Amino acid sequence: MKISVVLPVYNVEHYLEECLNSLIAQTLQDIEVICINDCSIDDSLLILTRYADKDSRIRIINHRKNQGQGAARNRGLQDAIGEYVYFMDSDDYLAGMNALEHMYAACIVDDIDILSFNHRTIGMEEKEYIRDMDHNTIVNGKMYLQHPGMGGVMVWLRLYRREYLESLDFAFITEIIAEDDEALPRIYYDAKKVKHIKDILLAYRRRDSSSSTSAASKQLIDGLIAVVKTYLTLCKRENDIELNTYLYNKGLGYLFVLYEKIFYVDDRAVELEKYEWLVGSSGFTSFEQRLIRNEEKFIVYTKVEKKNKKHNPFVYYVRRFRIHYFKNIRKYGV
């Protein structure tokens, strides 16, 4: 088996046939399609059953209760037997009959751990996304993480060598939103051979009801907390100054997104307690915590109260120093 496609399915009856048709029509025949029905209440299961009856490569796993995309992907990964694994969303479709064959060929020729590629969007937006990365060049995962053209943390933009994922004992964090943001740095950090190809191999559907466009919620807050912890944990492992600084600033970036999102959840006090615990337990110095508190004020002024960023000039200029400090000064103390 060359590729295992892991396909979480939840209430996608309007798009599922297009997705499955793009899979069974692939020129690469040695594939399996592991469909995890996450307690759909529409006709998704009926559609899956109809396709599975006609194509033995399609397998259905039924969850007894809705557990979310992360848990569904984990379940599919447990059953996967392919050399490579592709995590696909069930409202998308492959761009071309040779998409999987193209991915596999690009991986197998160099024994690649992770392959990334380009995509186009459909639905709410019609656009091609071409990342500014060298075509067919092999680097390690740490170099890839720092590349400005990396773009997009979506797991469906990549093909993964299954044995490599198993060596990491990898699993998605469940019951959160932003699980892709949390998973990608963990996956890439230890990868030895990573490659990007310029080809557009997937059509990604943007729609209001998809999990990636969900409003602020407890699951999103928990997801952002997990992302911050992952970046700061990797930072503590890293001795290279440039990569350490990159990981640290990525964690800070997500920390500030987290603080802003807390203003839009129902139980703000509870979520703010989680945030305060995260800041207090992340090893920031007292000076760094003061800079973080200043950024919180800046977020309140500009993002929440919608005031001009110079409403409080002192906060604005301290913020500019904070950006300079974390990107240029702090790294010499690493």
PADREN-956545 format. One record per residue (C-alpha): residue number from 1; x, y, z. Coordinates in steps of 0.25 Angstrom, whole numbers, padded with zeros to 4 digits, m for minus. Example, Ala and Ser with C-alpha at 12.3 -4.5 7.8 and 13.67 -1.06 7.14 Angstrom:
// PADREN-956545
+------+-------+-------+-------+
! selo !    xx !    yy !    zz !
+------+-------+-------+-------+
!    1 !  0049 ! m0018 !  0031 !
!    2 !  0055 ! m0004 !  0029 !
+------+-------+-------+-------+
// end
This chain:
// PADREN-956545
+------+-------+-------+-------+
! selo !    xx !    yy !    zz !
+------+-------+-------+-------+
!    1 !  0000 !  0000 !  0000 !
!    2 !  0006 !  0013 ! m0004 !
!    3 ! m0003 !  0024 !  0002 !
!    4 ! m0013 !  0023 !  0013 !
!    5 ! m0023 !  0035 !  0012 !
!    6 ! m0029 !  0038 !  0025 !
!    7 ! m0043 !  0045 !  0023 !
!    8 ! m0051 !  0050 !  0035 !
!    9 ! m0066 !  0051 !  0031 !
!   10 ! m0076 !  0060 !  0038 !
!   11 ! m0089 !  0065 !  0031 !
!   12 ! m0083 !  0067 !  0018 !
!   13 ! m0093 !  0061 !  0009 !
!   14 ! m0093 !  0072 ! m0001 !
!   15 ! m0078 !  0071 ! m0004 !
!   16 ! m0074 !  0056 !  0000 !
!   17 ! m0077 !  0050 ! m0014 !
!   18 ! m0068 !  0060 ! m0021 !
!   19 ! m0057 !  0057 ! m0011 !
!   20 ! m0059 !  0042 ! m0012 !
!   21 ! m0059 !  0043 ! m0027 !
!   22 ! m0046 !  0050 ! m0028 !
!   23 ! m0040 !  0039 ! m0019 !
!   24 ! m0045 !  0026 ! m0027 !
!   25 ! m0041 !  0033 ! m0040 !
!   26 ! m0026 !  0034 ! m0036 !
!   27 ! m0016 !  0028 ! m0046 !
!   28 ! m0009 !  0023 ! m0033 !
!   29 ! m0017 !  0010 ! m0030 !
!   30 ! m0009 !  0005 ! m0018 !
!   31 ! m0017 !  0014 ! m0008 !
!   32 ! m0027 !  0012 !  0004 !
!   33 ! m0037 !  0022 !  0008 !
!   34 ! m0040 !  0021 !  0023 !
!   35 ! m0053 !  0029 !  0025 !
!   36 ! m0056 !  0032 !  0040 !
!   37 ! m0071 !  0035 !  0041 !
!   38 ! m0071 !  0045 !  0053 !
!   39 ! m0086 !  0042 !  0056 !
!   40 ! m0091 !  0050 !  0044 !
!   41 ! m0106 !  0053 !  0045 !
!   42 ! m0108 !  0055 !  0030 !
!   43 ! m0107 !  0045 !  0018 !
!   44 ! m0092 !  0045 !  0019 !
!   45 ! m0091 !  0030 !  0024 !
!   46 ! m0101 !  0026 !  0013 !
!   47 ! m0092 !  0032 !  0003 !
!   48 ! m0079 !  0025 !  0009 !
!   49 ! m0086 !  0012 !  0010 !
!   50 ! m0090 !  0013 ! m0005 !
!   51 ! m0076 !  0016 ! m0009 !
!   52 ! m0070 !  0005 !  0000 !
!   53 ! m0079 ! m0005 ! m0006 !
!   54 ! m0073 ! m0002 ! m0020 !
!   55 ! m0059 !  0000 ! m0016 !
!   56 ! m0051 ! m0009 ! m0006 !
!   57 ! m0041 !  0002 ! m0004 !
!   58 ! m0051 !  0010 !  0004 !
!   59 ! m0052 !  0006 !  0018 !
!   60 ! m0062 !  0012 !  0028 !
!   61 ! m0060 !  0014 !  0043 !
!   62 ! m0072 !  0019 !  0051 !
!   63 ! m0070 !  0027 !  0064 !
!   64 ! m0080 !  0025 !  0075 !
!   65 ! m0080 !  0039 !  0078 !
!   66 ! m0075 !  0052 !  0071 !
!   67 ! m0061 !  0054 !  0075 !
!   68 ! m0056 !  0064 !  0066 !
!   69 ! m0046 !  0065 !  0054 !
!   70 ! m0033 !  0062 !  0063 !
!   71 ! m0039 !  0049 !  0069 !
!   72 ! m0044 !  0045 !  0055 !
!   73 ! m0030 !  0047 !  0049 !
!   74 ! m0023 !  0039 !  0061 !
!   75 ! m0033 !  0027 !  0059 !
!   76 ! m0030 !  0027 !  0044 !
!   77 ! m0015 !  0028 !  0046 !
!   78 ! m0016 !  0016 !  0056 !
!   79 ! m0021 !  0007 !  0044 !
!   80 ! m0013 !  0013 !  0033 !
!   81 ! m0003 !  0003 !  0026 !
!   82 !  0002 !  0011 !  0015 !
!   83 !  0016 !  0016 !  0013 !
!   84 !  0011 !  0030 !  0013 !
!   85 ! m0001 !  0037 !  0020 !
!   86 ! m0010 !  0048 !  0014 !
!   87 ! m0019 !  0055 !  0024 !
!   88 ! m0031 !  0060 !  0015 !
!   89 ! m0043 !  0068 !  0018 !
!   90 ! m0056 !  0062 !  0013 !
!   91 ! m0061 !  0075 !  0007 !
!   92 ! m0049 !  0077 ! m0002 !
!   93 ! m0044 !  0069 ! m0015 !
!   94 ! m0031 !  0065 ! m0021 !
!   95 ! m0027 !  0075 ! m0033 !
!   96 ! m0025 !  0065 ! m0044 !
!   97 ! m0025 !  0050 ! m0046 !
!   98 ! m0010 !  0048 ! m0044 !
!   99 ! m0009 !  0057 ! m0031 !
!  100 ! m0006 !  0045 ! m0022 !
!  101 !  0003 !  0039 ! m0032 !
!  102 !  0011 !  0052 ! m0033 !
!  103 !  0012 !  0053 ! m0018 !
!  104 !  0017 !  0039 ! m0016 !
!  105 !  0027 !  0040 ! m0027 !
!  106 !  0033 !  0053 ! m0021 !
!  107 !  0034 !  0046 ! m0008 !
!  108 !  0039 !  0032 ! m0011 !
!  109 !  0051 !  0037 ! m0020 !
!  110 !  0058 !  0043 ! m0009 !
!  111 !  0051 !  0036 !  0003 !
!  112 !  0045 !  0049 !  0008 !
!  113 !  0039 !  0050 !  0022 !
!  114 !  0029 !  0061 !  0019 !
!  115 !  0025 !  0067 !  0005 !
!  116 !  0018 !  0080 !  0003 !
!  117 !  0011 !  0085 ! m0009 !
!  118 !  0002 !  0097 ! m0014 !
!  119 ! m0014 !  0098 ! m0014 !
!  120 ! m0025 !  0106 ! m0019 !
!  121 ! m0038 !  0110 ! m0012 !
!  122 ! m0052 !  0108 ! m0016 !
!  123 ! m0065 !  0112 ! m0011 !
!  124 ! m0065 !  0126 ! m0003 !
!  125 ! m0052 !  0129 ! m0010 !
!  126 ! m0046 !  0125 ! m0024 !
!  127 ! m0031 !  0127 ! m0023 !
!  128 ! m0018 !  0120 ! m0025 !
!  129 ! m0008 !  0119 ! m0014 !
!  130 !  0007 !  0118 ! m0019 !
!  131 !  0017 !  0118 ! m0008 !
!  132 !  0030 !  0125 ! m0010 !
!  133 !  0039 !  0112 ! m0007 !
!  134 !  0049 !  0105 ! m0016 !
!  135 !  0044 !  0094 ! m0024 !
!  136 !  0049 !  0080 ! m0021 !
!  137 !  0060 !  0085 ! m0012 !
!  138 !  0062 !  0076 !  0001 !
!  139 !  0064 !  0082 !  0014 !
!  140 !  0062 !  0078 !  0029 !
!  141 !  0050 !  0081 !  0036 !
!  142 !  0056 !  0092 !  0045 !
!  143 !  0060 !  0100 !  0032 !
!  144 !  0046 !  0098 !  0026 !
!  145 !  0040 !  0103 !  0039 !
!  146 !  0048 !  0116 !  0038 !
!  147 !  0046 !  0118 !  0023 !
!  148 !  0037 !  0131 !  0020 !
!  149 !  0030 !  0124 !  0009 !
!  150 !  0025 !  0112 !  0018 !
!  151 !  0011 !  0118 !  0018 !
!  152 ! m0001 !  0111 !  0023 !
!  153 ! m0001 !  0101 !  0035 !
!  154 ! m0011 !  0092 !  0029 !
!  155 ! m0008 !  0077 !  0030 !
!  156 ! m0015 !  0074 !  0017 !
!  157 ! m0004 !  0082 !  0010 !
!  158 !  0006 !  0071 !  0012 !
!  159 !  0008 !  0056 !  0010 !
!  160 !  0015 !  0049 !  0022 !
!  161 !  0024 !  0037 !  0023 !
!  162 !  0016 !  0028 !  0032 !
!  163 !  0028 !  0022 !  0039 !
!  164 !  0033 !  0036 !  0042 !
!  165 !  0020 !  0039 !  0049 !
!  166 !  0021 !  0026 !  0057 !
!  167 !  0035 !  0030 !  0061 !
!  168 !  0030 !  0042 !  0068 !
!  169 !  0018 !  0035 !  0074 !
!  170 !  0010 !  0046 !  0067 !
!  171 ! m0004 !  0049 !  0070 !
!  172 ! m0013 !  0061 !  0069 !
!  173 ! m0018 !  0068 !  0081 !
!  174 ! m0033 !  0065 !  0082 !
!  175 ! m0045 !  0074 !  0085 !
!  176 ! m0038 !  0087 !  0081 !
!  177 ! m0039 !  0096 !  0069 !
!  178 ! m0025 !  0100 !  0063 !
!  179 ! m0020 !  0086 !  0064 !
!  180 ! m0012 !  0088 !  0051 !
!  181 ! m0005 !  0100 !  0056 !
!  182 ! m0001 !  0091 !  0068 !
!  183 !  0003 !  0079 !  0061 !
!  184 !  0012 !  0084 !  0049 !
!  185 !  0023 !  0090 !  0058 !
!  186 !  0024 !  0076 !  0065 !
!  187 !  0024 !  0069 !  0052 !
!  188 !  0034 !  0077 !  0045 !
!  189 !  0044 !  0079 !  0057 !
!  190 !  0051 !  0066 !  0056 !
!  191 !  0049 !  0063 !  0041 !
!  192 !  0062 !  0060 !  0033 !
!  193 !  0057 !  0061 !  0019 !
!  194 !  0046 !  0071 !  0015 !
!  195 !  0043 !  0076 !  0001 !
!  196 !  0033 !  0085 ! m0006 !
!  197 !  0028 !  0084 ! m0020 !
!  198 !  0021 !  0095 ! m0027 !
!  199 !  0009 !  0087 ! m0033 !
!  200 ! m0005 !  0090 ! m0029 !
!  201 ! m0010 !  0077 ! m0024 !
!  202 ! m0023 !  0080 ! m0016 !
!  203 ! m0035 !  0089 ! m0017 !
!  204 ! m0039 !  0094 ! m0003 !
!  205 ! m0053 !  0098 !  0000 !
!  206 ! m0055 !  0111 !  0008 !
!  207 ! m0069 !  0111 !  0015 !
!  208 ! m0075 !  0118 !  0027 !
!  209 ! m0078 !  0105 !  0034 !
!  210 ! m0065 !  0099 !  0034 !
!  211 ! m0057 !  0097 !  0047 !
!  212 ! m0046 !  0106 !  0041 !
!  213 ! m0055 !  0118 !  0040 !
!  214 ! m0061 !  0116 !  0054 !
!  215 ! m0063 !  0128 !  0063 !
!  216 ! m0056 !  0129 !  0077 !
!  217 ! m0059 !  0118 !  0086 !
!  218 ! m0054 !  0110 !  0098 !
!  219 ! m0048 !  0099 !  0088 !
!  220 ! m0041 !  0111 !  0080 !
!  221 ! m0035 !  0116 !  0094 !
!  222 ! m0031 !  0102 !  0098 !
!  223 ! m0025 !  0101 !  0084 !
!  224 ! m0017 !  0114 !  0084 !
!  225 ! m0012 !  0110 !  0098 !
!  226 ! m0007 !  0097 !  0093 !
!  227 !  0000 !  0104 !  0081 !
!  228 !  0007 !  0114 !  0090 !
!  229 !  0012 !  0102 !  0099 !
!  230 !  0017 !  0094 !  0088 !
!  231 !  0026 !  0106 !  0082 !
!  232 !  0031 !  0109 !  0095 !
!  233 !  0034 !  0095 !  0099 !
!  234 !  0042 !  0093 !  0085 !
!  235 !  0049 !  0106 !  0088 !
!  236 !  0055 !  0101 !  0101 !
!  237 !  0060 !  0089 !  0093 !
!  238 !  0067 !  0097 !  0083 !
!  239 !  0081 !  0103 !  0084 !
!  240 !  0083 !  0109 !  0071 !
!  241 !  0081 !  0124 !  0073 !
!  242 !  0073 !  0127 !  0061 !
!  243 !  0063 !  0116 !  0062 !
!  244 !  0062 !  0118 !  0077 !
!  245 !  0058 !  0132 !  0074 !
!  246 !  0048 !  0128 !  0063 !
!  247 !  0041 !  0118 !  0072 !
!  248 !  0040 !  0128 !  0083 !
!  249 !  0034 !  0139 !  0075 !
!  250 !  0024 !  0129 !  0068 !
!  251 !  0020 !  0125 !  0082 !
!  252 !  0018 !  0140 !  0086 !
!  253 !  0010 !  0142 !  0074 !
!  254 !  0000 !  0132 !  0077 !
!  255 !  0000 !  0137 !  0091 !
!  256 ! m0005 !  0150 !  0087 !
!  257 ! m0015 !  0144 !  0078 !
!  258 ! m0020 !  0136 !  0089 !
!  259 ! m0021 !  0149 !  0098 !
!  260 ! m0030 !  0156 !  0087 !
!  261 ! m0039 !  0144 !  0085 !
!  262 ! m0042 !  0143 !  0100 !
!  263 ! m0050 !  0156 !  0099 !
!  264 ! m0060 !  0149 !  0089 !
!  265 ! m0064 !  0136 !  0098 !
!  266 ! m0075 !  0135 !  0107 !
!  267 ! m0068 !  0131 !  0120 !
!  268 ! m0057 !  0141 !  0119 !
!  269 ! m0053 !  0141 !  0133 !
!  270 ! m0050 !  0126 !  0133 !
!  271 ! m0042 !  0126 !  0120 !
!  272 ! m0034 !  0138 !  0125 !
!  273 ! m0030 !  0130 !  0137 !
!  274 ! m0024 !  0119 !  0127 !
!  275 ! m0017 !  0131 !  0120 !
!  276 ! m0011 !  0136 !  0133 !
!  277 ! m0006 !  0122 !  0137 !
!  278 !  0000 !  0120 !  0123 !
!  279 !  0008 !  0134 !  0124 !
!  280 !  0012 !  0131 !  0139 !
!  281 !  0017 !  0116 !  0136 !
!  282 !  0024 !  0119 !  0123 !
!  283 !  0037 !  0124 !  0129 !
!  284 !  0037 !  0138 !  0124 !
!  285 !  0046 !  0148 !  0132 !
!  286 !  0039 !  0159 !  0140 !
!  287 !  0044 !  0169 !  0129 !
!  288 !  0038 !  0160 !  0118 !
!  289 !  0025 !  0159 !  0126 !
!  290 !  0025 !  0175 !  0127 !
!  291 !  0026 !  0175 !  0112 !
!  292 !  0015 !  0165 !  0110 !
!  293 !  0006 !  0173 !  0119 !
!  294 !  0009 !  0185 !  0110 !
!  295 !  0005 !  0177 !  0098 !
!  296 ! m0008 !  0173 !  0105 !
!  297 ! m0012 !  0188 !  0107 !
!  298 ! m0008 !  0191 !  0092 !
!  299 ! m0018 !  0179 !  0088 !
!  300 ! m0029 !  0185 !  0097 !
!  301 ! m0027 !  0199 !  0091 !
!  302 ! m0026 !  0195 !  0076 !
!  303 ! m0033 !  0181 !  0074 !
!  304 ! m0044 !  0182 !  0085 !
!  305 ! m0047 !  0197 !  0087 !
!  306 ! m0044 !  0200 !  0073 !
!  307 ! m0036 !  0212 !  0076 !
!  308 ! m0025 !  0218 !  0069 !
!  309 ! m0012 !  0211 !  0072 !
!  310 ! m0006 !  0224 !  0077 !
!  311 ! m0017 !  0226 !  0087 !
!  312 ! m0007 !  0224 !  0097 !
!  313 !  0007 !  0227 !  0091 !
!  314 !  0015 !  0221 !  0102 !
!  315 !  0008 !  0208 !  0100 !
!  316 !  0011 !  0209 !  0085 !
!  317 !  0025 !  0212 !  0086 !
!  318 !  0028 !  0201 !  0097 !
!  319 !  0021 !  0191 !  0087 !
!  320 !  0031 !  0195 !  0077 !
!  321 !  0043 !  0193 !  0086 !
!  322 !  0036 !  0179 !  0090 !
!  323 !  0037 !  0175 !  0076 !
!  324 !  0051 !  0179 !  0075 !
!  325 !  0055 !  0173 !  0088 !
!  326 !  0049 !  0159 !  0085 !
!  327 !  0054 !  0158 !  0071 !
!  328 !  0068 !  0164 !  0073 !
!  329 !  0073 !  0166 !  0087 !
!  330 !  0067 !  0154 !  0095 !
!  331 !  0074 !  0144 !  0086 !
!  332 !  0088 !  0148 !  0090 !
!  333 !  0084 !  0144 !  0104 !
!  334 !  0080 !  0130 !  0100 !
+------+-------+-------+-------+
// end
